[in-house]
Amino acid sequence: MVTTVSDDNGTTHFFDVNGGKALAFKPKGLTDPEPRAVLVFLHGYNSTSDLKSYMASTPDTRDLRPLLASRPLLLVEPWGGQSSDFSKFVTATGLTTLIDEALKVAGMKSPPRAVILAAHSGGGMQLLPAVQSSFTYADRLTQVWALDCMYLGEGAKWINWCRTNPGKTLRVRASTHPMSAKPRSQAEAIAKAADGGLLPNANVDIVDLAHDSFPPTFIPAFARFNADIGGRAAINEWQRPPLEQQRP
């Protein structure tokens, strides 16, 4: 079942997939039949009942659609429930099906030029499994955005991922606030390796920002697809072809 809603920001398709629910948002700025990238976003913990109520509960921080209205990408957001359980979406089959169905309901060409995987808060606990899954478009994964979301002591695993995937970019942001102690410690470990010149494809920063403000602050900024995004260990992206040229 697909429910479609359009407004000044673009068109949102709410659809069933993998025995669960998801949305595909096609911004008004996406006029090409092929998006520059498919952005899969794993949301954080919440106390709502579905994606619509989740976004409506605190739209300034949870509804990314107005902030991405001018961006040439397709936003795909699965529903992980109140405890951010994305297990059915982060397997090889689950992630492939999620992306394929999103492209289909949005009327976009497949395969995607590029894939970006992003997570915030509790959604980050399943970001690494998604990245490590052998989903069909793994070779088109260009960036991973980890927003105040590393709670499992996984910094060393992300360092190893960067080393074994030099052509992909990891962007990490964490908060200085007390409740973000765990993701901050992992971000510091990754930043130390990157600042030491060991991870040229990592971009890390720890900022004085409220936890819930990370998605609306950084996702639109990163989605500009340029190198001017700050970070203590800024990568030399000017040496690489632009994202839209990285895939045929």
C-alpha positions as CSV (number, residue, x, y, z in Angstrom):
1,M,0.0,0.0,0.0
2,V,1.3,3.5,-0.9
3,T,-0.1,6.8,0.3
4,T,1.2,9.9,-1.4
5,V,1.2,13.5,-0.1
6,S,2.5,16.6,-1.9
7,D,3.2,20.1,-0.7
8,D,5.5,23.0,-1.4
9,N,8.5,20.9,-0.3
10,G,8.0,18.0,-2.7
11,T,6.2,14.6,-2.7
12,T,6.2,12.1,0.1
13,H,5.3,8.4,-0.5
14,F,4.5,6.3,2.6
15,F,4.8,2.7,1.6
16,D,4.9,-0.9,3.0
17,V,8.2,-2.8,2.7
18,N,10.0,-5.7,4.4
19,G,6.9,-6.2,6.6
20,G,7.3,-2.7,7.9
21,K,6.8,0.9,6.9
22,A,8.9,3.6,5.2
23,L,8.7,6.8,3.4
24,A,10.4,8.1,0.2
25,F,10.6,11.9,-0.1
26,K,11.2,13.4,-3.6
27,P,12.1,17.1,-3.0
28,K,10.9,19.7,-5.4
29,G,14.6,20.3,-6.2
30,L,14.9,16.8,-7.6
31,T,13.9,17.3,-11.2
32,D,16.2,14.7,-12.8
33,P,14.7,11.2,-13.2
34,E,17.8,9.9,-11.5
35,P,18.7,11.4,-8.0
36,R,22.2,12.5,-7.3
37,A,22.0,10.2,-4.3
38,V,19.6,8.0,-2.2
39,L,19.9,9.0,1.4
40,V,18.7,6.3,3.9
41,F,18.2,7.8,7.3
42,L,17.8,5.8,10.5
43,H,15.9,7.9,13.1
44,G,16.4,7.8,16.9
45,Y,14.3,6.7,19.9
46,N,10.9,8.3,20.3
47,S,7.5,7.8,21.9
48,T,5.3,8.0,18.7
49,S,3.4,5.4,16.8
50,D,4.4,5.9,13.1
51,L,6.5,8.0,10.8
52,K,3.8,10.6,10.3
53,S,3.3,11.2,14.1
54,Y,7.1,11.0,14.6
55,M,7.7,13.9,12.2
56,A,4.7,15.8,13.5
57,S,5.7,15.5,17.2
58,T,8.7,17.9,16.9
59,P,8.8,19.0,13.2
60,D,11.7,21.4,13.7
61,T,14.0,18.5,14.5
62,R,12.3,15.4,13.2
63,D,10.9,16.4,9.8
64,L,13.8,16.8,7.4
65,R,11.7,17.3,4.3
66,P,11.5,21.2,4.4
67,L,15.3,21.3,4.9
68,L,15.9,19.0,1.9
69,A,13.4,20.6,-0.4
70,S,16.1,22.1,-2.7
71,R,18.4,19.1,-2.6
72,P,18.7,16.7,-5.6
73,L,18.5,13.5,-3.6
74,L,15.8,11.0,-2.6
75,L,15.3,10.7,1.2
76,V,14.3,7.2,2.3
77,E,13.3,6.8,6.0
78,P,12.2,3.5,7.4
79,W,10.1,3.3,10.5
80,G,12.1,1.7,13.4
81,G,9.5,2.1,16.0
82,Q,10.0,3.7,19.4
83,S,13.3,1.8,20.0
84,S,14.8,2.4,16.6
85,D,14.7,-1.3,15.6
86,F,15.8,-1.4,12.0
87,S,16.8,-5.0,11.9
88,K,14.5,-5.8,9.0
89,F,16.0,-3.0,7.0
90,V,19.8,-3.4,7.5
91,T,20.3,-6.9,6.1
92,A,21.6,-7.2,2.6
93,T,18.1,-8.2,1.3
94,G,16.3,-5.7,3.6
95,L,18.4,-2.7,2.6
96,T,18.3,-3.6,-1.1
97,T,14.5,-4.0,-1.1
98,L,14.1,-0.8,0.9
99,I,16.0,1.2,-1.7
100,D,14.4,-0.5,-4.7
101,E,10.9,0.0,-3.4
102,A,11.6,3.7,-2.6
103,L,12.9,4.3,-6.1
104,K,9.9,2.5,-7.6
105,V,7.2,4.4,-5.6
106,A,9.0,7.7,-6.3
107,G,9.2,7.0,-10.0
108,M,12.9,7.2,-10.1
109,K,15.4,5.3,-12.2
110,S,17.3,2.3,-10.7
111,P,20.1,1.7,-9.8
112,P,20.9,4.8,-7.8
113,R,24.0,6.8,-8.7
114,A,25.1,6.9,-5.1
115,V,23.9,5.8,-1.7
116,I,24.4,7.5,1.6
117,L,23.6,5.9,4.9
118,A,22.9,8.1,7.9
119,A,21.7,7.7,11.5
120,H,21.0,9.7,14.6
121,S,20.8,8.7,18.2
122,G,19.6,5.1,18.7
123,G,19.4,4.6,15.0
124,G,23.2,4.5,15.0
125,M,23.2,1.1,16.8
126,Q,22.3,-0.4,13.5
127,L,24.3,1.8,11.2
128,L,27.4,-0.3,11.1
129,P,25.5,-3.5,10.3
130,A,23.8,-1.7,7.4
131,V,27.2,-0.4,6.1
132,Q,28.7,-3.9,6.4
133,S,25.9,-5.7,4.7
134,S,26.5,-6.9,1.2
135,F,23.4,-5.1,-0.2
136,T,23.2,-4.8,-3.9
137,Y,24.3,-1.2,-4.1
138,A,27.2,-1.5,-1.6
139,D,29.6,-0.5,-4.4
140,R,27.6,2.7,-4.8
141,L,27.8,3.6,-1.1
142,T,29.8,6.9,-1.1
143,Q,29.2,8.4,2.4
144,V,28.1,7.5,5.9
145,W,26.8,10.2,8.3
146,A,26.9,9.3,12.0
147,L,25.2,12.0,14.1
148,D,25.7,11.7,17.8
149,C,24.9,8.0,17.6
150,M,27.8,5.7,18.6
151,Y,26.7,4.1,21.8
152,L,28.2,0.6,21.4
153,G,31.9,1.4,21.7
154,E,32.2,0.9,17.9
155,G,34.9,3.6,17.2
156,A,37.6,1.1,16.5
157,K,35.3,-0.7,14.0
158,W,34.6,2.5,12.2
159,I,38.4,3.2,12.0
160,N,38.9,-0.2,10.5
161,W,36.0,0.4,8.1
162,C,37.6,3.7,6.9
163,R,41.0,2.0,6.3
164,T,39.4,-0.8,4.3
165,N,37.2,1.6,2.3
166,P,39.4,4.5,1.3
167,G,37.0,5.6,-1.5
168,K,34.1,6.2,0.9
169,T,33.6,9.1,3.3
170,L,32.7,8.8,7.0
171,R,31.3,12.0,8.6
172,V,30.9,11.9,12.4
173,R,29.4,14.6,14.6
174,A,29.0,14.3,18.4
175,S,27.8,16.6,21.2
176,T,29.8,18.1,24.1
177,H,26.7,17.7,26.3
178,P,26.8,15.2,29.2
179,M,24.2,12.9,27.8
180,S,26.4,12.3,24.7
181,A,29.4,11.0,26.6
182,K,29.4,7.6,24.8
183,P,29.1,8.9,21.2
184,R,31.6,11.7,22.0
185,S,34.2,9.2,23.2
186,Q,34.0,7.2,20.0
187,A,34.1,10.4,17.9
188,E,37.3,11.4,19.8
189,A,38.9,8.1,19.0
190,I,38.1,8.4,15.3
191,A,39.2,12.0,15.3
192,K,42.6,11.1,16.8
193,A,43.2,8.6,14.1
194,A,42.1,11.1,11.4
195,D,44.1,14.0,12.8
196,G,47.1,11.7,12.8
197,G,46.8,11.3,9.1
198,L,45.7,7.7,9.3
199,L,42.2,8.2,8.0
200,P,42.1,10.7,5.1
201,N,38.4,9.7,4.4
202,A,37.1,10.6,7.9
203,N,35.6,14.0,8.9
204,V,34.9,14.4,12.6
205,D,33.8,17.2,14.9
206,I,32.5,17.5,18.4
207,V,30.2,20.5,18.8
208,D,28.2,22.3,21.5
209,L,24.8,21.4,20.1
210,A,21.7,19.8,21.6
211,H,21.3,16.1,20.8
212,D,18.0,16.5,18.9
213,S,19.4,19.3,16.8
214,F,22.0,17.2,14.9
215,P,19.8,15.9,12.0
216,P,18.3,19.3,11.1
217,T,21.8,21.0,11.5
218,F,24.0,18.5,9.6
219,I,21.9,16.6,7.1
220,P,21.1,19.7,5.0
221,A,24.7,20.9,5.3
222,F,26.2,17.6,4.2
223,A,23.6,17.3,1.4
224,R,25.1,20.3,-0.3
225,F,27.7,17.8,-1.6
226,N,30.7,20.1,-1.1
227,A,33.8,20.1,1.1
228,D,32.9,23.2,3.2
229,I,31.5,21.3,6.1
230,G,34.1,21.9,8.8
231,G,35.4,19.2,11.0
232,R,38.6,18.6,13.1
233,A,39.9,16.1,10.6
234,A,38.7,17.6,7.4
235,I,39.2,15.3,4.4
236,N,40.8,16.4,1.2
237,E,37.7,16.0,-0.9
238,W,38.9,18.6,-3.5
239,Q,41.2,15.8,-4.7
240,R,38.2,13.6,-5.6
241,P,35.7,14.0,-8.4
242,P,32.4,15.6,-7.3
243,L,29.8,13.1,-6.1
244,E,27.7,13.3,-9.2
245,Q,30.8,12.2,-11.2
246,Q,31.8,9.3,-9.1
247,R,29.2,7.0,-10.7
248,P,28.3,6.7,-14.4
